[in-house]
Amino acid sequence: MPRRLFCEICPAAYRISLAVHRMERHIQNALRRNLAKQISAETLPVRVYESASLIRRTLGNADPALQEGKAVNLAIAAPRLDGVLIRPGEEFSFWHLVGAVTARQGYKTGMIIQNGKAASDIGGGMCQMTNLLHWLVLHSPLTITEHHHHDGYDLFPDYGRTVPFGTGTSILYNYIDYRFRNDTADTFQLRIWTDEKYLHGELYSDRAQPLRYHITAEDEHFVRESDGVYRISRVMRRVTDAATGNVLETQCIKNNHAKILYDEAFVTDRIRE
């Protein structure tokens, strides 16, 4: 039997471990001098990429009340990111800007993913925000420095999926973060907001970008293995010259091998036996 981690001994041990990790990250942040934090109401002149995601979505048997809680949570967090400038050499940290998500600040109970299963907690649903940020950053020259994913699990069927599986994020205040760094000579800016239906995101720069980025899923299918059905795919990013359209580089940014945790009837026609 594998040895249990300290955080697995009991709930109190888990809370102690969580507090230690969070304190370590607070100390690390205090020592950093390059975390992006300046907010500007003036939008930079060149839009690099834009995207929007539906806030209230059908996700298996998820409680609709959790979707409403998520809508509130995203609306509270969005203004804390909107307008942030990421100058050359600076690093963006989601939690450094958003801060703790607590009931006192108005956050509601929303859905979270815990140990590969859907659960609920105050501030749940915030990963939709980092999913959107990640999708914007993938279409830019910005360097991803911290990205966690719900590796190994495919939790929900493809209800109107618009981005490839495997481009999501996993976050937990404050030590499981989403971060990216600006290694270019240009300044970038995020514009983030919500309306009644959608979470919106736009990435801007102070000058036109010479490259374009295209993200696609390739060879996506399902296979039956000894312990269940798995989603298999590759997420590819093609870098093209903005002026000519010529492909300059093709990158595999994610190899997916994720066990589905929903009824396989949803994917029966896509299973390769």
Secondary structure as UniProt FT lines:
FT   HELIX           6..8
FT   HELIX           11..31
FT   STRAND          46..54
FT   TURN            60..61
FT   HELIX           64..81
FT   TURN            82..83
FT   STRAND          84..86
FT   TURN            88..89
FT   STRAND          91..93
FT   HELIX           94..98
FT   HELIX           103..105
FT   STRAND          109..114
FT   TURN            115..116
FT   STRAND          117..122
FT   TURN            123..126
FT   HELIX           127..138
FT   STRAND          143..146
FT   TURN            151..152
FT   STRAND          153..154
FT   TURN            165..166
FT   TURN            173..175
FT   STRAND          179..181
FT   STRAND          188..194
FT   STRAND          198..205
FT   STRAND          211..225
FT   TURN            226..227
FT   STRAND          228..241
FT   TURN            242..244
FT   STRAND          247..260
FT   HELIX           264..270
FT   STRAND          271..272
//
